[in-house]
Amino acid sequence: QVQLVESGGGLVQPGGSLRLSCAASGFTLDYYAIGWFRQAPGKEREGVSCISSSDGSTYYADSVKGRFTISRDNAKNTVYLQMNSLKPEDTAVYYCNSVPPSDAYWGQGTQVTVSS
């Protein structure tokens, strides 16, 4: 069964850090560009960051540039999102998916809540 499983979310104070993980099973992440997406309450899902399959080039939304870092460990078949200097507006459910996203790969996501 092909699936992506997100983990690492939680409750953190403003200015804090979290590292999200996206573990793949049933397929090899090496061959795919992988992205992180998020959906805040009452808002549409948006792209946050992505990493290519070929040369590891990365993309970040302006809202997270300089604070978030995406990386991949092909040996572990996992993509990470290191989130630093978190802000309340980063509160959302975070998902990973291929780029472009596939309906078949949306998982349950992991909740990130930034609050004092």
Accessible surface in RSA format (square Angstrom, percent):
REM  Atomic radii and reference values for relative SASA: ProtOr
REM  Chains: A
REM  Algorithm: Lee & Richards
REM  Probe-radius: 1.40
REM  Slices: 20
REM RES _ NUM      All-atoms   Total-Side   Main-Chain    Non-polar    All polar
REM                ABS   REL    ABS   REL    ABS   REL    ABS   REL    ABS   REL
RES GLN A   1   184.77 103.3 120.44  88.0  64.33 153.2  53.78 114.5 130.99  99.3
RES VAL A   2    61.77  40.6  47.36  42.9  14.41  34.7  47.36  41.2  14.41  39.1
RES GLN A   3    77.70  43.4  76.07  55.6   1.63   3.9  12.56  26.7  65.14  49.4
RES LEU A   4     4.65   2.6   0.00   0.0   4.65  11.7   0.00   0.0   4.65  12.5
RES VAL A   5    76.12  50.1  73.09  66.2   3.02   7.3  74.80  65.0   1.31   3.6
RES GLU A   6    14.74   8.5   1.68   1.3  13.06  31.1   0.00   0.0  14.74  12.0
RES SER A   7    56.46  47.7  53.07  70.8   3.39   7.8  37.75  80.4  18.70  26.2
RES GLY A   8    36.34  44.8   0.00   N/A  36.34  44.8  23.79  65.3  12.55  28.1
RES GLY A   9    28.55  35.2   0.00   N/A  28.55  35.2   1.91   5.3  26.64  59.7
RES GLY A  10    29.11  35.9   0.00   N/A  29.11  35.9  29.07  79.8   0.05   0.1
RES LEU A  11   133.39  74.3 100.18  71.7  33.20  83.5 100.18  70.4  33.20  89.4
RES VAL A  12    22.93  15.1  18.11  16.4   4.82  11.6  22.93  19.9   0.00   0.0
RES GLN A  13   123.07  68.8 120.72  88.2   2.35   5.6  31.74  67.6  91.33  69.3
RES PRO A  14    61.91  45.1  40.04  36.5  21.87  79.5  40.52  33.5  21.39 133.0
RES GLY A  15    54.97  67.8   0.00   N/A  54.97  67.8  29.17  80.1  25.80  57.8
RES GLY A  16    20.74  25.6   0.00   N/A  20.74  25.6  20.19  55.4   0.56   1.2
RES SER A  17    58.56  49.5  39.10  52.2  19.46  44.8  22.52  47.9  36.04  50.5
RES LEU A  18    34.59  19.3  29.37  21.0   5.22  13.1  34.59  24.3   0.00   0.0
RES ARG A  19   131.62  55.3 116.23  59.3  15.39  36.6  28.53  39.0 103.09  62.5
RES LEU A  20     0.00   0.0   0.00   0.0   0.00   0.0   0.00   0.0   0.00   0.0
RES SER A  21    25.32  21.4  25.32  33.8   0.00   0.0  10.46  22.3  14.85  20.8
RES CYS A  22     0.00   0.0   0.00   0.0   0.00   0.0   0.00   0.0   0.00   0.0
RES ALA A  23    45.05  41.4  43.64  67.3   1.40   3.2  43.71  61.6   1.34   3.5
RES ALA A  24    13.53  12.4   0.00   0.0  13.53  30.8   0.39   0.5  13.14  34.8
RES SER A  25    48.53  41.0  43.90  58.6   4.63  10.7  46.61  99.3   1.92   2.7
RES GLY A  26    56.54  69.7   0.00   N/A  56.54  69.7  23.27  63.8  33.27  74.5
RES PHE A  27    28.66  14.3  13.29   8.2  15.37  40.0  24.89  15.1   3.77  10.8
RES THR A  28    59.70  42.5  55.53  56.3   4.16   9.9  21.22  28.5  38.48  58.2
RES LEU A  29     1.11   0.6   1.11   0.8   0.00   0.0   1.11   0.8   0.00   0.0
RES ASP A  30    48.44  33.9  42.43  42.2   6.01  14.2   9.42  22.2  39.02  38.9
RES TYR A  31   173.30  80.9 146.74  83.5  26.55  69.1 104.53  78.5  68.77  84.8
RES TYR A  32    75.33  35.2  73.24  41.7   2.09   5.4  41.84  31.4  33.49  41.3
RES ALA A  33    27.57  25.3  22.96  35.4   4.61  10.5  22.96  32.3   4.61  12.2
RES ILE A  34     0.05   0.0   0.05   0.0   0.00   0.0   0.05   0.0   0.00   0.0
RES GLY A  35     0.47   0.6   0.00   N/A   0.47   0.6   0.47   1.3   0.00   0.0
RES TRP A  36     0.11   0.0   0.00   0.0   0.11   0.3   0.00   0.0   0.11   0.2
RES PHE A  37    26.69  13.4  26.69  16.5   0.00   0.0  26.69  16.2   0.00   0.0
RES ARG A  38    15.09   6.3  14.94   7.6   0.15   0.4   1.96   2.7  13.13   8.0
RES GLN A  39    67.53  37.8  63.40  46.3   4.13   9.8  11.09  23.6  56.44  42.8
RES ALA A  40    21.93  20.2  18.53  28.6   3.40   7.7  18.92  26.6   3.01   8.0
RES PRO A  41   116.46  84.9  88.40  80.6  28.06 102.0 100.86  83.3  15.60  97.0
RES GLY A  42    92.40 113.9   0.00   N/A  92.40 113.9  45.80 125.7  46.60 104.4
RES LYS A  43   143.15  69.8 130.40  80.0  12.75  30.4  82.51  74.3  60.63  64.6
RES GLU A  44   155.78  89.4 142.18 107.6  13.59  32.4  58.15 112.5  97.63  79.7
RES ARG A  45    90.04  37.8  63.87  32.6  26.17  62.3  14.94  20.4  75.10  45.5
RES GLU A  46    82.51  47.4  76.44  57.8   6.07  14.4  32.59  63.0  49.92  40.8
RES GLY A  47    39.13  48.3   0.00   N/A  39.13  48.3  18.65  51.2  20.47  45.9
RES VAL A  48     1.13   0.7   0.99   0.9   0.13   0.3   1.09   0.9   0.03   0.1
RES SER A  49     3.77   3.2   0.00   0.0   3.77   8.7   0.58   1.2   3.19   4.5
RES CYS A  50    30.60  23.1  30.60  34.1   0.00   0.0   4.03  10.2  26.57  28.7
RES ILE A  51     9.55   5.4   9.17   6.8   0.38   0.9   9.55   6.9   0.00   0.0
RES SER A  52    24.83  21.0  21.44  28.6   3.39   7.8  22.90  48.8   1.93   2.7
RES SER A  53    49.04  41.4  26.49  35.4  22.55  51.9   1.75   3.7  47.29  66.3
RES SER A  54   103.40  87.4  62.47  83.4  40.93  94.3  53.87 114.7  49.53  69.4
RES ASP A  55   112.79  79.0  75.27  74.9  37.53  88.7  44.15 103.9  68.64  68.5
RES GLY A  56    33.87  41.8   0.00   N/A  33.87  41.8  17.98  49.4  15.89  35.6
RES SER A  57    62.81  53.1  50.07  66.8  12.74  29.4  43.36  92.3  19.45  27.3
RES THR A  58    65.71  46.7  32.78  33.2  32.93  78.5  13.89  18.7  51.82  78.3
RES TYR A  59   124.27  58.0 119.97  68.3   4.29  11.2  91.22  68.5  33.05  40.7
RES TYR A  60    37.62  17.6  33.38  19.0   4.24  11.0  27.66  20.8   9.97  12.3
RES ALA A  61    17.00  15.6  15.85  24.5   1.15   2.6  17.00  23.9   0.00   0.0
RES ASP A  62   122.66  85.9  99.32  98.9  23.34  55.2  37.97  89.4  84.69  84.5
RES SER A  63    63.44  53.6  41.48  55.4  21.97  50.6  49.92 106.3  13.52  18.9
RES VAL A  64     0.17   0.1   0.16   0.1   0.01   0.0   0.17   0.2   0.00   0.0
RES LYS A  65   122.40  59.7 103.24  63.3  19.16  45.6  63.47  57.1  58.92  62.8
RES GLY A  66    82.06 101.2   0.00   N/A  82.06 101.2  43.03 118.1  39.03  87.4
RES ARG A  67    29.69  12.5  24.93  12.7   4.76  11.3  24.67  33.7   5.02   3.0
RES PHE A  68     5.62   2.8   0.00   0.0   5.62  14.6   0.00   0.0   5.62  16.1
RES THR A  69    73.84  52.5  72.92  73.9   0.92   2.2  45.90  61.7  27.93  42.2
RES ILE A  70     6.00   3.4   0.00   0.0   6.00  14.5   0.00   0.0   6.00  16.3
RES SER A  71    48.92  41.3  47.74  63.7   1.18   2.7  34.22  72.9  14.70  20.6
RES ARG A  72    45.77  19.2  18.78   9.6  26.99  64.3  18.69  25.5  27.08  16.4
RES ASP A  73    44.84  31.4  40.34  40.1   4.50  10.6  14.30  33.7  30.54  30.5
RES ASN A  74    69.88  48.2  53.21  51.4  16.67  40.1  16.07  38.7  53.81  52.0
RES ALA A  75   105.28  96.8  57.07  88.1  48.21 109.7  70.26  98.9  35.02  92.8
RES LYS A  76   139.33  68.0 117.84  72.3  21.49  51.2  72.14  64.9  67.19  71.6
RES ASN A  77    33.31  23.0  33.16  32.0   0.14   0.3  19.05  45.9  14.26  13.8
RES THR A  78    12.93   9.2  12.03  12.2   0.89   2.1   4.23   5.7   8.70  13.1
RES VAL A  79     0.09   0.1   0.09   0.1   0.00   0.0   0.09   0.1   0.00   0.0
RES TYR A  80    26.30  12.3  26.30  15.0   0.00   0.0  15.20  11.4  11.11  13.7
RES LEU A  81     0.00   0.0   0.00   0.0   0.00   0.0   0.00   0.0   0.00   0.0
RES GLN A  82    57.99  32.4  57.83  42.3   0.16   0.4  27.94  59.5  30.05  22.8
RES MET A  83     0.00   0.0   0.00   0.0   0.00   0.0   0.00   0.0   0.00   0.0
RES ASN A  84    58.41  40.3  58.41  56.4   0.00   0.0  15.48  37.3  42.93  41.5
RES SER A  85    58.27  49.2  54.11  72.2   4.16   9.6  18.65  39.7  39.62  55.5
RES LEU A  86     2.33   1.3   0.00   0.0   2.33   5.9   0.00   0.0   2.33   6.3
RES LYS A  87    86.34  42.1  85.68  52.6   0.66   1.6  40.33  36.3  46.01  49.0
RES PRO A  88    74.23  54.1  67.03  61.1   7.20  26.2  67.42  55.7   6.81  42.3
RES GLU A  89   118.96  68.3  94.13  71.2  24.83  59.1  60.71 117.4  58.24  47.6
RES ASP A  90     0.41   0.3   0.41   0.4   0.00   0.0   0.00   0.0   0.41   0.4
RES THR A  91    33.75  24.0  30.75  31.2   3.00   7.2  28.60  38.4   5.15   7.8
RES ALA A  92     1.16   1.1   0.64   1.0   0.52   1.2   1.16   1.6   0.00   0.0
RES VAL A  93    38.52  25.3  38.44  34.8   0.08   0.2  38.44  33.4   0.08   0.2
RES TYR A  94     0.00   0.0   0.00   0.0   0.00   0.0   0.00   0.0   0.00   0.0
RES TYR A  95    29.77  13.9  29.77  16.9   0.00   0.0   4.39   3.3  25.38  31.3
RES CYS A  96     0.00   0.0   0.00   0.0   0.00   0.0   0.00   0.0   0.00   0.0
RES ASN A  97     0.00   0.0   0.00   0.0   0.00   0.0   0.00   0.0   0.00   0.0
RES SER A  98     7.08   6.0   7.08   9.5   0.00   0.0   3.93   8.4   3.16   4.4
RES VAL A  99    57.95  38.1  42.54  38.5  15.40  37.1  42.54  37.0  15.40  41.8
RES PRO A 100   112.72  82.1 105.93  96.6   6.79  24.7 107.23  88.5   5.48  34.1
RES PRO A 101    65.94  48.1  43.46  39.6  22.48  81.7  43.59  36.0  22.35 138.9
RES SER A 102    36.95  31.2  31.52  42.1   5.43  12.5  21.88  46.6  15.07  21.1
RES ASP A 103   133.63  93.6 111.58 111.1  22.05  52.1  37.85  89.1  95.78  95.5
RES ALA A 104    80.61  74.1  47.49  73.3  33.12  75.4  59.52  83.8  21.09  55.9
RES TYR A 105    34.43  16.1  32.11  18.3   2.32   6.0  11.36   8.5  23.07  28.4
RES TRP A 106    66.67  26.8  41.25  20.0  25.41  59.7  34.51  18.4  32.16  52.2
RES GLY A 107    22.96  28.3   0.00   N/A  22.96  28.3  13.19  36.2   9.77  21.9
RES GLN A 108   169.82  95.0 149.12 109.0  20.70  49.3  62.46 132.9 107.36  81.4
RES GLY A 109    16.33  20.1   0.00   N/A  16.33  20.1   0.07   0.2  16.25  36.4
RES THR A 110    16.36  11.6  11.42  11.6   4.94  11.8   6.49   8.7   9.87  14.9
RES GLN A 111    86.51  48.4  77.51  56.6   9.00  21.4  49.87 106.2  36.64  27.8
RES VAL A 112     0.00   0.0   0.00   0.0   0.00   0.0   0.00   0.0   0.00   0.0
RES THR A 113    42.10  29.9  42.10  42.7   0.00   0.0  30.35  40.8  11.75  17.8
RES VAL A 114     4.63   3.0   0.00   0.0   4.63  11.2   0.00   0.0   4.63  12.6
RES SER A 115    57.26  48.4  49.45  66.0   7.81  18.0  20.46  43.6  36.80  51.6
RES SER A 116   126.33 106.8  66.36  88.6  59.98 138.2  47.67 101.5  78.66 110.2
END  Absolute sums over single chains surface
CHAIN  1 A     6073.7       4531.8       1542.0       3149.0       2924.7
END  Absolute sums over all chains
TOTAL          6073.7       4531.8       1542.0       3149.0       2924.7
